[in-house]
């Protein structure tokens, strides 16, 4: 009897302690949200690519609105390299306290944890999605004086001279890499891929300098170049034509079953306290949907497609399933 009484006391004390701990945790989270952000402590927004690209531009557009909504400075910090992996490592290694968030672009952020050879120090669960800003379709273009006037022209030339035509990507296992690998598999063409790990700005500089013959990137990267007649577009990899490039045929219109797009959003390191996450999510929604921001995005060839944290997480999961299916095409490159 004494033993039973002792066990009852122990269980009772344990339950009381657990409930007290839960209460303290909830109070702690509430206090964290109330006192976050601390006066004078900035939020760092990590961009895993070099300045000048679409990811960097979008982040710098939302940063001033985030500052206003959060009541503290938001500093955009570029950490390019390894197809985004350096920046993503910095983001997921940061303390999940709300003072470090990052721009996350897929498929780069989706792919790197799935391939063991990349040695990524993070995995899917290392990120906490906060919201998606845009979906940007992939395009393919050549120099204005290029003899190629369609995707089929380019395919036939690549078949005639395998691995001779140079094509840019923004790094290993990025959206462009997947897109070209898919095109090669479905067409029988073979290209010479040139990977620029610092992102679109580096790839574009090489293309405009005549160092690569074909540019593969996002629609937003080329809208100004098209207006300036510095690039001739051959196709867009989406179901419908881009509203920013209405005269450019889709791959589907040209009889080629290839689709590719980059989704861009924002995430935090996993483990962010719920009340803090809620504050940041709300601020991001306001910033992303701000009329001045959406107008500037549209001027840059970027159509805003906002998804909240839950929607972005679902989309991320769907992309992960797709990537797993095509990963073998790029791991053997």
C-alpha positions as CSV (number, residue, x, y, z in Angstrom):
1,X,0.0,0.0,0.0
2,X,2.8,2.3,0.9
3,X,4.4,1.6,-2.5
4,X,1.2,2.4,-4.3
5,X,0.8,5.6,-2.4
6,X,4.4,6.5,-3.2
7,X,3.9,5.9,-6.9
8,X,0.7,7.9,-6.9
9,X,2.6,10.8,-5.3
10,X,5.4,10.5,-7.8
11,X,3.0,10.5,-10.8
12,X,1.0,13.4,-9.4
13,X,4.2,15.4,-8.9
14,X,5.4,14.5,-12.4
15,X,2.1,15.6,-14.0
16,X,2.1,18.8,-12.0
17,X,5.7,19.5,-13.0
18,X,4.9,18.8,-16.7
19,X,1.9,21.1,-16.6
20,X,3.9,23.8,-14.9
21,X,6.6,23.4,-17.5
22,X,4.0,23.7,-20.3
23,X,2.6,26.8,-18.7
24,X,6.0,28.3,-18.3
25,X,6.8,27.5,-22.0
26,X,3.6,29.1,-23.2
27,X,4.3,32.1,-21.0
28,X,7.9,32.2,-22.3
29,X,6.7,32.1,-26.0
30,X,4.2,34.8,-25.2
31,X,6.8,37.0,-23.6
32,X,9.2,36.3,-26.5
33,X,6.6,37.5,-29.0
34,X,5.7,40.5,-26.9
35,X,9.4,41.6,-26.5
36,X,10.4,40.6,-30.1
37,X,12.1,42.3,-31.8
38,X,14.2,43.9,-29.2
39,X,14.8,47.6,-29.7
40,X,17.9,48.2,-31.8
41,X,18.4,44.6,-32.8
42,X,18.1,44.1,-36.6
43,X,16.8,41.2,-38.5
44,X,19.2,39.7,-41.0
45,X,17.7,38.5,-44.3
46,X,20.1,36.1,-45.9
47,X,20.1,35.9,-49.7
48,X,22.0,32.8,-51.0
49,X,22.9,34.4,-54.3
50,X,24.9,37.4,-55.5
51,X,23.5,40.9,-55.7
52,X,21.6,41.8,-58.9
53,X,19.6,38.6,-59.5
54,X,15.8,38.2,-59.1
55,X,16.1,36.6,-55.6
56,X,18.2,39.5,-54.3
57,X,16.0,42.2,-56.0
58,X,12.8,40.8,-54.5
59,X,14.3,40.6,-51.0
60,X,15.5,44.2,-51.3
61,X,12.0,45.3,-52.3
62,X,10.3,43.7,-49.3
63,X,12.9,44.7,-46.8
64,X,11.8,48.3,-46.2
65,X,8.2,47.2,-45.7
66,X,9.3,44.5,-43.3
67,X,11.2,47.2,-41.3
68,X,8.1,49.3,-41.0
69,X,5.9,46.3,-40.0
70,X,8.4,44.8,-37.5
71,X,9.7,48.1,-36.1
72,X,13.4,47.3,-36.6
73,X,16.1,47.3,-39.3
74,X,16.1,44.5,-41.8
75,X,19.5,44.0,-43.3
76,X,19.8,42.0,-46.6
77,X,23.1,40.0,-46.5
78,X,24.3,38.2,-49.6
79,X,26.1,34.8,-49.1
80,X,26.4,33.3,-52.6
81,X,28.1,30.1,-53.7
82,X,27.6,26.4,-54.3
83,X,24.2,27.0,-56.0
84,X,22.8,28.6,-52.9
85,X,24.1,26.0,-50.4
86,X,26.4,28.4,-48.6
87,X,23.6,30.8,-47.9
88,X,21.2,28.0,-46.9
89,X,23.8,26.6,-44.5
90,X,24.1,30.0,-42.9
91,X,20.4,30.4,-42.6
92,X,19.7,26.9,-41.0
93,X,22.7,27.2,-38.7
94,X,21.4,30.5,-37.2
95,X,19.6,30.6,-33.9
96,X,15.8,30.2,-34.5
97,X,14.9,33.5,-32.7
98,X,13.5,35.5,-35.5
99,X,16.6,37.6,-36.0
100,X,17.7,35.6,-39.0
101,X,15.4,34.7,-41.9
102,X,16.3,34.0,-45.5
103,X,15.1,34.0,-49.1
104,X,14.6,30.4,-50.2
105,X,14.4,29.6,-53.9
106,X,13.5,26.2,-55.2
107,X,14.4,23.8,-56.7
108,X,17.9,24.7,-55.3
109,X,16.8,24.7,-51.7
110,X,14.8,21.5,-52.3
111,X,17.6,19.6,-54.1
112,X,20.7,20.1,-52.1
113,X,19.6,18.1,-49.0
114,X,18.4,15.2,-51.2
115,X,21.7,14.4,-52.8
116,X,24.2,12.9,-50.3
117,X,27.1,13.9,-52.6
118,X,26.4,17.6,-51.9
119,X,27.3,17.2,-48.2
120,X,24.6,19.6,-47.1
121,X,24.5,20.2,-43.4
122,X,20.8,20.8,-43.5
123,X,17.7,18.9,-44.5
124,X,14.1,19.8,-45.4
125,X,13.1,19.9,-41.7
126,X,15.8,22.5,-41.0
127,X,13.7,25.2,-42.6
128,X,10.5,26.8,-41.4
129,X,8.6,28.2,-44.4
130,X,7.2,31.7,-43.8
131,X,5.6,32.6,-47.2
132,X,6.1,32.4,-50.9
133,X,6.4,35.5,-53.1
134,X,6.7,34.5,-56.8
135,X,6.8,31.7,-59.3
136,X,9.1,32.5,-62.2
137,X,9.1,30.3,-65.4
138,X,12.3,29.3,-67.0
139,X,13.3,30.5,-70.5
140,X,16.0,29.8,-73.1
141,X,17.6,32.4,-75.3
142,X,20.6,33.1,-77.6
143,X,22.5,36.0,-79.0
144,X,20.5,38.3,-81.4
145,X,22.7,37.2,-84.3
146,X,22.5,33.5,-83.5
147,X,21.4,31.2,-86.4
148,X,18.9,29.5,-84.0
149,X,15.3,30.8,-84.2
150,X,13.5,28.1,-82.3
151,X,14.1,25.5,-79.7
152,X,14.0,22.9,-82.4
153,X,16.7,24.7,-84.3
154,X,18.9,24.5,-81.2
155,X,18.1,20.8,-80.6
156,X,19.0,19.8,-84.1
157,X,22.3,21.7,-83.9
158,X,23.1,20.1,-80.5
159,X,22.4,16.7,-82.1
160,X,24.7,17.4,-85.0
161,X,27.5,18.6,-82.7
162,X,27.1,16.8,-79.3
163,X,28.5,18.6,-76.2
164,X,29.7,21.6,-78.4
165,X,27.0,24.2,-77.7
166,X,27.6,25.9,-74.3
167,X,24.6,26.5,-72.1
168,X,24.5,28.4,-68.8
169,X,23.0,27.4,-65.5
170,X,23.0,29.1,-62.1
171,X,24.8,26.2,-60.5
172,X,24.7,22.4,-60.2
173,X,21.3,21.0,-59.5
174,X,19.5,24.3,-59.9
175,X,16.3,24.8,-61.8
176,X,18.2,25.5,-65.0
177,X,20.3,22.3,-64.6
178,X,17.1,20.3,-64.2
179,X,15.5,21.9,-67.2
180,X,18.4,21.3,-69.5
181,X,18.8,17.7,-68.3
182,X,15.1,17.1,-69.0
183,X,15.4,18.7,-72.4
184,X,18.4,16.5,-73.2
185,X,16.6,13.3,-72.1
186,X,13.4,14.1,-74.1
187,X,15.1,15.4,-77.3
188,X,18.3,13.4,-77.5
189,X,20.4,16.5,-77.7
190,X,23.6,16.9,-75.8
191,X,24.8,20.3,-74.5
192,X,28.0,21.5,-72.8
193,X,26.7,22.9,-69.5
194,X,28.5,25.7,-67.8
195,X,27.5,26.2,-64.1
196,X,27.7,29.6,-62.5
197,X,27.3,29.0,-58.8
198,X,26.8,32.7,-57.8
199,X,23.5,33.0,-59.6
200,X,21.8,34.7,-62.5
201,X,23.9,37.8,-62.5
202,X,27.1,35.8,-63.1
203,X,25.5,33.7,-65.8
204,X,24.1,36.7,-67.6
205,X,27.5,38.5,-67.5
206,X,29.1,35.4,-69.2
207,X,26.3,35.2,-71.8
208,X,26.4,38.9,-72.7
209,X,30.2,38.7,-72.8
210,X,30.0,35.9,-75.4
211,X,31.5,33.2,-73.1
212,X,28.4,31.0,-73.4
213,X,26.2,30.6,-76.4
214,X,22.8,29.8,-74.8
215,X,21.3,31.4,-71.7
216,X,18.9,29.4,-69.6
217,X,17.4,31.3,-66.7
218,X,14.2,32.9,-65.3
219,X,11.8,35.1,-67.3
220,X,12.5,37.9,-64.9
221,X,16.2,37.9,-65.7
222,X,15.7,38.7,-69.4
223,X,12.7,41.1,-69.8
224,X,14.9,44.2,-70.0
225,X,17.4,42.4,-72.2
226,X,14.6,41.5,-74.6
227,X,13.5,45.2,-74.7
228,X,17.2,46.2,-75.4
229,X,17.4,43.5,-78.1
230,X,20.4,42.0,-76.4
231,X,19.0,38.5,-76.4
232,X,16.7,36.5,-78.7
233,X,14.3,34.3,-76.9
234,X,13.6,30.8,-78.2
235,X,11.0,29.5,-75.7
236,X,9.4,29.7,-72.2
237,X,9.1,26.5,-70.1
238,X,5.5,27.0,-68.8
239,X,2.0,25.9,-69.7
240,X,1.1,29.3,-71.0
241,X,3.1,32.2,-72.4
242,X,4.6,34.7,-70.0
243,X,2.7,37.9,-69.7
244,X,6.1,39.6,-69.8
245,X,7.2,37.8,-72.9
246,X,3.9,37.5,-74.9
247,X,5.7,36.9,-78.2
248,X,7.8,34.0,-77.0
249,X,6.3,30.6,-77.7
250,X,6.1,28.0,-74.9
251,X,8.0,24.7,-75.3
252,X,4.7,23.0,-75.5
253,X,3.6,25.1,-78.5
254,X,6.8,23.9,-80.1
255,X,6.0,20.3,-79.5
256,X,8.5,19.8,-76.6
257,X,7.2,18.5,-73.2
258,X,9.5,20.5,-70.8
259,X,8.3,22.7,-68.0
260,X,10.4,24.4,-65.4
261,X,9.9,27.3,-62.9
262,X,11.6,28.7,-59.8
263,X,9.5,29.3,-56.7
264,X,10.8,32.1,-54.4
265,X,9.8,32.7,-50.8
266,X,11.1,33.2,-47.3
267,X,12.0,30.9,-44.5
268,X,13.5,30.8,-41.0
269,X,15.5,28.2,-39.2
270,X,13.3,25.5,-37.8
271,X,12.2,25.9,-34.2
272,X,11.1,29.5,-34.5
273,X,8.6,30.2,-31.6
274,X,5.1,30.3,-32.9
275,X,4.2,33.8,-31.8
276,X,7.4,35.2,-33.4
277,X,6.7,33.2,-36.6
278,X,3.1,34.6,-36.7
279,X,4.5,38.2,-36.5
280,X,7.0,37.6,-39.3
281,X,4.5,35.8,-41.5
282,X,2.0,38.7,-41.1
283,X,4.8,41.3,-41.9
284,X,5.8,39.3,-45.0
285,X,2.3,39.1,-46.3
286,X,1.9,42.8,-46.0
287,X,5.3,43.4,-47.7
288,X,4.8,41.0,-50.5
289,X,1.3,42.2,-51.3
290,X,2.1,45.9,-50.9
291,X,0.9,47.6,-54.1
292,X,4.2,49.5,-54.6
293,X,6.1,46.3,-54.2
294,X,3.9,44.3,-56.6
295,X,4.1,47.0,-59.2
296,X,7.9,47.1,-59.0
297,X,8.0,43.3,-59.2
298,X,5.8,43.5,-62.3
299,X,8.1,46.1,-63.8
300,X,10.9,43.6,-63.3
301,X,9.0,40.8,-65.0
302,X,8.0,39.1,-61.7
303,X,4.4,38.2,-61.1
304,X,3.5,38.0,-57.4
305,X,2.0,34.7,-56.4
306,X,1.6,34.9,-52.6
307,X,1.2,31.8,-50.5
308,X,1.0,31.8,-46.7
309,X,3.3,29.6,-44.6
310,X,1.1,26.6,-44.9
311,X,0.6,27.0,-48.6
312,X,4.3,27.5,-49.2
313,X,5.1,24.4,-47.1
314,X,2.6,22.3,-49.2
315,X,4.1,23.6,-52.5
316,X,7.6,22.9,-51.2
317,X,6.6,19.3,-50.5
318,X,5.1,18.9,-54.0
319,X,8.4,20.2,-55.5
320,X,10.4,17.8,-53.4
321,X,8.4,14.8,-54.8
322,X,9.0,16.0,-58.3
323,X,12.7,16.6,-57.7
324,X,13.2,13.1,-56.3
325,X,11.9,11.7,-59.5
326,X,14.3,13.6,-61.8
327,X,17.3,13.8,-59.5
328,X,19.2,11.0,-61.3
329,X,19.3,13.1,-64.4
330,X,21.6,15.7,-62.8
331,X,23.6,13.6,-60.3
332,X,25.4,11.9,-63.2
333,X,26.4,15.2,-64.9
